[in-house]
Amino acid sequence: MQTYNFDEIIDRHGSGAIKTDALQERFGRGDLTALWVADMDFATPPFIIDALNQRMKHPIFGYTAVPDDYVPCIADWIESHHGWQVKHEWIQYIPGIVKGIGMVLNVFTKPGDGIIIQPPVYHPFRLVPEGNGRRIVNNPLIENADGTYSMDFDNLAKVADDTCKVLILSNPHNPAGIVWDADTLRRLAHFCSQHGILVISDEIHCDMALFGHRHTPFASVSPEAEQCSITFGAPSKTFNIAGIVSSYSIVPNDQLRHRFYSWLEANELGEPTIFSPIATIAAFRHGEEWRGQMLSYIEGNVLAVEKFCAEHLPGIKPLRPQASFLVWLDCRGLNLEHDQLIDLFVNRAHLALNDGAMFGSQGNGFMRLNVGMPRSLLLAALENLRKALQQ
């Protein structure tokens, strides 16, 4: 068994990484510890780099057929890890999940149609429909007494009128790290099926369940869920290859699939770049050991954040994620106004996190922390925050 080193510090400055090289543009200063963009600061696994290097030994990068194992490796991985038997014809490459959301909206809806989202939630769920002239319909999550969240089905029944055509589901949820249970998903599927609402299930974090939790694919919970949904996934979060763009779509319903995939084909949007299938196959055929070690390290980072906050930052309460490397920090105990909270993190602690307000008004007073990094850097960042609060 190979042991991977997640403590290695890799300087990403000057590599074109948005996480480091866009700090000045996004935060107004470049001297910040980057804890925001949802990619990790761990080296991409060597078996993926080796596969890419092997292809790069050939000096021509022309038009390239999709490898035979591309679709089978995705189907095999999903069945072995999530117990969902996906037929090969259901699977299609897409050039990014956020782009895929825009594509679905343009194929299946028209300007003015209602698109349901469940804030606080990943901000492109709002930005993409708005940018395409669709109407956002908010179905906010319920914040429970322990800081966790639940779906609000009573509110959903009130807000979902006849103009609502799509619900965008974050499964697992970003930013709260919720692994939705099968009963919740089944209830959501029944509602959407009864109301003619198409569910886009973004499952990009599905392979990063933590602390004994297990991901449940939305389309697997019932025949209704299977027939009213389009699922998006990718190895990019788990194996830290977001820049390669390795996303895929799964559409079990024959009519939905024909309509969507015919549109992709007509616009040549379903053809992967030369390196995407290579990276995907390497990840799903050889990545289990690396994934296990990485998730264990992430769990250690989450626990380190919890311990540090409990001992030194009692005004900040981290919500333990059930999946992913993102920690939702409840900073309301600091009793700071929004601008004061941003000033604390950016100008006083020199930390770049995602402002919770970007995920909807329900995120006011929260910050999203990316812990996908060497623990020494994470603890140093938290120490900066402690000192800033002391001052």
C-alpha positions as CSV (number, residue, x, y, z in Angstrom):
1,M,0.0,0.0,0.0
2,Q,1.3,3.4,-0.9
3,T,1.2,6.2,1.6
4,Y,0.4,9.6,0.3
5,N,1.7,12.8,1.8
6,F,-1.1,15.4,2.4
7,D,1.2,17.5,4.6
8,E,3.3,18.6,1.6
9,I,3.0,22.4,1.1
10,I,2.7,23.4,-2.6
11,D,2.9,27.0,-3.6
12,R,0.2,27.7,-6.2
13,H,1.0,31.4,-6.7
14,G,1.8,32.1,-10.4
15,S,0.3,28.8,-11.6
16,G,-2.9,30.5,-12.8
17,A,-4.9,29.1,-9.9
18,I,-8.0,31.3,-9.2
19,K,-7.6,30.4,-5.5
20,T,-4.3,32.3,-5.2
21,D,-3.9,34.4,-8.4
22,A,-7.3,36.1,-8.2
23,L,-7.0,37.3,-4.6
24,Q,-6.2,40.9,-5.5
25,E,-9.1,41.1,-7.9
26,R,-11.7,39.4,-5.7
27,F,-10.6,40.6,-2.2
28,G,-8.7,43.7,-2.8
29,R,-5.4,42.4,-1.6
30,G,-3.1,39.5,-2.5
31,D,-1.5,38.8,0.9
32,L,-4.2,36.4,2.0
33,T,-4.2,32.7,2.9
34,A,-6.6,31.2,0.3
35,L,-9.4,29.2,2.0
36,W,-12.1,29.9,-0.5
37,V,-12.3,28.3,-4.0
38,A,-13.5,24.7,-3.7
39,D,-10.4,22.9,-4.9
40,M,-7.8,21.3,-2.7
41,D,-4.2,22.2,-2.1
42,F,-3.1,18.6,-2.3
43,A,-1.1,17.3,-5.3
44,T,-3.3,15.7,-8.0
45,P,-2.8,11.9,-7.4
46,P,0.3,10.5,-9.2
47,F,-1.7,7.8,-11.1
48,I,-3.7,10.5,-12.8
49,I,-0.5,12.5,-13.6
50,D,1.2,9.3,-14.9
51,A,-1.8,8.6,-17.2
52,L,-1.7,12.2,-18.6
53,N,2.1,12.1,-19.0
54,Q,1.8,8.8,-20.9
55,R,-0.5,10.4,-23.4
56,M,1.7,13.5,-23.7
57,K,4.5,11.3,-24.9
58,H,2.7,11.2,-28.2
59,P,3.5,14.4,-30.1
60,I,0.1,14.9,-31.8
61,F,-2.9,16.2,-30.0
62,G,-5.5,16.0,-32.7
63,Y,-9.1,15.0,-32.8
64,T,-9.4,12.0,-30.5
65,A,-12.1,9.3,-30.0
66,V,-13.5,8.7,-26.5
67,P,-11.7,5.7,-24.9
68,D,-13.8,2.5,-24.7
69,D,-13.5,2.4,-20.9
70,Y,-14.8,6.0,-20.3
71,V,-18.5,5.2,-19.7
72,P,-17.9,1.8,-18.1
73,C,-15.5,3.2,-15.5
74,I,-18.1,5.8,-14.5
75,A,-20.9,3.2,-14.3
76,D,-18.7,0.7,-12.4
77,W,-17.6,3.3,-9.8
78,I,-21.2,4.5,-9.1
79,E,-22.4,1.0,-8.7
80,S,-19.6,-0.1,-6.4
81,H,-19.6,3.0,-4.3
82,H,-23.3,4.1,-4.2
83,G,-25.2,1.0,-5.2
84,W,-26.9,2.6,-8.2
85,Q,-26.9,0.6,-11.4
86,V,-26.5,3.1,-14.2
87,K,-27.0,1.9,-17.8
88,H,-24.3,3.0,-20.1
89,E,-26.6,4.8,-22.5
90,W,-27.7,7.1,-19.7
91,I,-24.2,8.6,-19.3
92,Q,-22.9,11.5,-21.4
93,Y,-19.9,13.9,-21.0
94,I,-20.7,17.5,-20.2
95,P,-18.3,20.5,-20.2
96,G,-18.8,21.4,-16.5
97,I,-21.7,21.1,-14.0
98,V,-22.5,24.8,-13.8
99,K,-22.5,24.9,-17.6
100,G,-24.7,21.8,-17.6
101,I,-27.3,23.6,-15.4
102,G,-27.4,26.4,-17.9
103,M,-27.8,23.9,-20.7
104,V,-30.7,22.1,-19.0
105,L,-32.4,25.4,-18.4
106,N,-32.1,26.4,-22.0
107,V,-33.4,23.1,-23.3
108,F,-36.3,22.5,-20.9
109,T,-37.4,26.0,-19.8
110,K,-38.1,29.4,-21.2
111,P,-37.5,33.0,-19.9
112,G,-39.7,33.8,-17.0
113,D,-40.1,30.2,-15.8
114,G,-39.6,29.5,-12.1
115,I,-36.4,27.7,-11.0
116,I,-36.5,26.5,-7.4
117,I,-33.4,26.6,-5.2
118,Q,-32.9,25.8,-1.5
119,P,-30.7,28.5,0.1
120,P,-28.3,28.8,1.7
121,V,-26.9,27.1,-1.4
122,Y,-24.1,27.2,-4.0
123,H,-24.4,30.6,-5.6
124,P,-24.4,29.5,-9.3
125,F,-27.7,27.8,-8.6
126,R,-29.0,31.4,-8.4
127,L,-26.7,33.2,-10.8
128,V,-27.2,30.8,-13.8
129,P,-31.0,31.0,-13.9
130,E,-30.9,34.7,-13.4
131,G,-28.4,35.2,-16.1
132,N,-30.6,33.2,-18.4
133,G,-33.7,35.2,-17.7
134,R,-35.4,32.7,-15.5
135,R,-37.1,33.5,-12.2
136,I,-35.6,32.3,-8.9
137,V,-38.1,30.7,-6.5
138,N,-36.6,30.3,-3.0
139,N,-37.4,27.3,-0.9
140,P,-35.1,28.0,2.1
141,L,-33.8,25.2,4.2
142,I,-34.9,25.0,7.8
143,E,-32.1,25.7,10.3
144,N,-32.5,23.2,13.1
145,A,-31.7,23.9,16.8
146,D,-28.4,22.0,16.5
147,G,-27.2,24.0,13.5
148,T,-28.1,21.3,10.9
149,Y,-30.6,21.9,8.1
150,S,-33.7,20.2,6.8
151,M,-35.9,20.7,3.7
152,D,-39.0,22.7,4.2
153,F,-41.7,20.8,2.3
154,D,-44.5,23.0,3.6
155,N,-42.9,26.0,2.1
156,L,-42.1,24.1,-1.1
157,A,-45.8,23.4,-1.5
158,K,-46.6,27.2,-1.1
159,V,-43.9,28.5,-3.5
160,A,-44.1,25.9,-6.3
161,D,-46.6,27.4,-8.7
162,D,-47.4,26.3,-12.3
163,T,-44.5,28.3,-13.7
164,C,-41.9,26.3,-11.7
165,K,-40.2,23.9,-14.1
166,V,-36.9,22.9,-12.5
167,L,-35.6,22.4,-9.0
168,I,-31.8,22.5,-8.6
169,L,-30.7,20.1,-5.8
170,S,-27.3,20.2,-4.1
171,N,-26.7,16.5,-3.1
172,P,-24.5,16.5,-1.0
173,H,-25.3,20.0,0.0
174,N,-22.9,22.9,-0.6
175,P,-22.1,24.8,1.7
176,A,-23.6,22.9,4.7
177,G,-22.2,19.5,3.8
178,I,-25.5,17.6,4.2
179,V,-25.8,14.1,3.0
180,W,-29.5,13.9,2.3
181,D,-31.2,10.8,3.5
182,A,-33.2,8.5,1.2
183,D,-36.6,9.4,2.8
184,T,-36.0,13.1,2.2
185,L,-35.0,12.6,-1.4
186,R,-38.0,10.2,-2.0
187,R,-40.4,12.8,-0.6
188,L,-38.8,15.5,-2.8
189,A,-39.0,13.2,-5.8
190,H,-42.7,12.5,-5.2
191,F,-43.5,16.2,-4.9
192,C,-41.6,17.1,-8.1
193,S,-43.0,14.2,-10.1
194,Q,-46.5,15.2,-9.1
195,H,-46.0,18.8,-10.1
196,G,-44.1,18.2,-13.3
197,I,-40.9,19.7,-12.0
198,L,-37.5,18.5,-13.4
199,V,-34.8,17.9,-10.7
200,I,-31.2,18.7,-11.5
201,S,-29.2,16.8,-8.9
202,D,-25.7,18.2,-8.5
203,E,-23.7,15.3,-7.0
204,I,-20.2,16.5,-7.5
205,H,-19.3,16.0,-3.8
206,C,-20.8,12.5,-3.7
207,D,-17.5,10.6,-3.4
208,M,-16.5,12.6,-0.3
209,A,-18.8,11.4,2.4
210,L,-17.2,11.8,5.8
211,F,-17.5,10.3,9.3
212,G,-19.3,7.2,8.3
213,H,-22.0,8.9,6.2
214,R,-23.0,7.5,2.8
215,H,-24.2,9.3,-0.2
216,T,-27.5,8.4,-1.7
217,P,-28.0,9.3,-5.4
218,F,-31.2,11.1,-5.9
219,A,-32.3,9.1,-8.9
220,S,-31.8,5.8,-7.1
221,V,-34.4,6.3,-4.3
222,S,-37.6,5.6,-6.3
223,P,-39.0,5.2,-9.8
224,E,-40.4,8.7,-9.6
225,A,-36.9,10.1,-8.8
226,E,-35.4,8.2,-11.7
227,Q,-37.9,9.5,-14.2
228,C,-38.0,13.2,-13.2
229,S,-34.3,13.9,-12.8
230,I,-31.0,14.7,-14.5
231,T,-27.9,13.9,-12.3
232,F,-24.6,15.6,-12.7
233,G,-21.3,14.2,-11.3
234,A,-17.5,14.4,-11.7
235,P,-14.3,13.1,-10.2
236,S,-13.0,16.6,-10.1
237,K,-13.6,17.5,-6.4
238,T,-12.5,14.1,-5.1
239,F,-9.3,13.8,-7.1
240,N,-8.5,17.5,-7.4
241,I,-8.7,17.8,-11.2
242,A,-11.3,20.6,-11.6
243,G,-9.2,22.3,-14.3
244,I,-9.4,19.3,-16.5
245,V,-13.2,19.5,-16.7
246,S,-14.4,15.9,-16.3
247,S,-18.1,16.2,-15.7
248,Y,-20.8,13.8,-16.8
249,S,-24.6,13.7,-17.0
250,I,-26.9,10.8,-16.1
251,V,-30.4,10.8,-17.6
252,P,-32.5,7.6,-17.1
253,N,-35.8,8.9,-18.6
254,D,-35.8,8.1,-22.3
255,Q,-37.7,11.3,-23.4
256,L,-35.6,13.6,-21.3
257,R,-32.4,11.9,-22.4
258,H,-33.2,12.1,-26.1
259,R,-34.1,15.8,-25.8
260,F,-31.1,16.8,-23.8
261,Y,-28.5,14.6,-25.5
262,S,-29.7,15.5,-29.0
263,W,-29.2,19.1,-28.1
264,L,-25.7,18.4,-26.8
265,E,-24.9,16.5,-29.9
266,A,-26.3,19.2,-32.2
267,N,-24.0,21.8,-30.5
268,E,-21.0,19.5,-30.1
269,L,-21.1,20.0,-26.4
270,G,-20.9,16.3,-25.5
271,E,-17.4,15.7,-26.8
272,P,-14.8,15.7,-24.1
273,T,-11.4,17.2,-24.4
274,I,-8.5,14.9,-25.0
275,F,-7.4,14.7,-21.4
276,S,-10.7,14.5,-19.6
277,P,-11.5,10.8,-20.2
278,I,-7.9,9.8,-19.5
279,A,-8.1,11.5,-16.1
280,T,-11.5,10.1,-15.3
281,I,-10.5,6.5,-16.1
282,A,-7.3,6.8,-14.0
283,A,-9.3,8.3,-11.1
284,F,-12.1,5.7,-11.1
285,R,-9.9,2.7,-11.9
286,H,-7.0,3.4,-9.6
287,G,-8.1,6.0,-7.0
288,E,-9.7,4.2,-4.1
289,E,-6.6,4.0,-1.9
290,W,-5.8,7.7,-2.4
291,R,-9.4,8.7,-1.9
292,G,-9.5,6.8,1.4
293,Q,-6.4,8.4,2.7
294,M,-7.5,11.9,1.6
295,L,-10.9,11.6,3.3
296,S,-9.2,10.5,6.5
297,Y,-6.9,13.6,6.3
298,I,-9.9,15.8,5.7
299,E,-11.7,14.4,8.7
300,G,-8.6,15.2,10.8
301,N,-8.7,18.8,9.5
302,V,-12.4,19.1,10.3
303,L,-11.8,17.9,13.9
304,A,-8.8,20.3,14.2
305,V,-11.1,23.2,13.2
306,E,-13.7,22.1,15.8
307,K,-11.1,21.8,18.5
308,F,-9.5,25.1,17.8
309,C,-12.8,27.0,17.7
310,A,-14.0,25.3,20.9
311,E,-10.7,26.3,22.7
312,H,-9.9,29.7,21.1
313,L,-12.9,31.0,19.0
314,P,-16.1,30.3,21.0
315,G,-18.0,32.8,19.0
316,I,-17.5,30.7,15.9
317,K,-19.4,27.3,15.6
318,P,-18.4,25.0,12.8
319,L,-21.0,22.7,11.4
320,R,-19.4,19.3,10.9
321,P,-19.8,18.4,7.2
322,Q,-21.2,15.0,6.4
323,A,-19.4,15.3,3.0
324,S,-16.8,17.4,1.3
325,F,-13.9,19.5,2.4
326,L,-16.0,22.6,3.1
327,V,-16.9,23.7,6.6
328,W,-19.8,26.1,7.2
329,L,-18.8,28.4,10.0
330,D,-21.6,30.1,12.1
331,C,-19.9,33.4,13.1
332,R,-23.1,35.0,14.4
333,G,-21.7,34.6,18.0
334,L,-19.1,37.3,17.2
335,N,-22.0,39.8,17.1
336,L,-20.5,41.6,14.1
337,E,-22.2,43.3,11.2
338,H,-21.6,41.9,7.8
339,D,-19.0,44.4,6.8
340,Q,-17.3,44.0,10.1
341,L,-17.1,40.2,9.7
342,I,-15.6,40.6,6.2
343,D,-13.1,43.1,7.6
344,L,-12.1,40.7,10.4
345,F,-11.3,37.9,8.1
346,V,-9.8,39.8,5.1
347,N,-8.1,42.9,6.5
348,R,-7.3,41.8,10.1
349,A,-6.7,38.0,9.9
350,H,-5.6,38.1,6.2
351,L,-7.8,35.1,5.3
352,A,-9.8,34.6,2.1
353,L,-13.0,32.6,2.8
354,N,-16.3,32.6,1.0
355,D,-18.7,35.1,2.4
356,G,-21.8,33.3,3.6
357,A,-24.1,36.0,2.2
358,M,-23.2,34.9,-1.4
359,F,-25.2,31.7,-0.7
360,G,-28.3,33.7,0.0
361,S,-29.6,35.9,2.8
362,Q,-29.8,32.7,5.0
363,G,-26.0,32.7,4.9
364,N,-25.6,36.1,6.6
365,G,-23.2,35.8,9.5
366,F,-21.6,32.6,8.1
367,M,-18.4,32.0,6.3
368,R,-17.4,28.9,4.2
369,L,-14.0,27.5,5.0
370,N,-12.1,25.2,2.7
371,V,-10.1,22.7,4.7
372,G,-8.6,20.8,1.8
373,M,-5.0,21.9,2.6
374,P,-2.0,20.8,4.7
375,R,-3.0,20.9,8.4
376,S,-0.1,23.1,9.4
377,L,-1.3,25.9,7.0
378,L,-4.9,25.5,8.3
379,L,-3.9,25.8,11.9
380,A,-1.7,28.8,11.1
381,A,-4.7,30.4,9.4
382,L,-6.9,29.8,12.5
383,E,-4.2,31.2,14.7
384,N,-4.2,34.4,12.6
385,L,-8.0,34.6,13.2
386,R,-7.5,34.2,16.9
387,K,-4.9,37.0,17.0
388,A,-7.1,39.3,15.0
389,L,-10.0,38.8,17.4
390,Q,-7.8,39.4,20.4
391,Q,-6.6,42.7,18.9
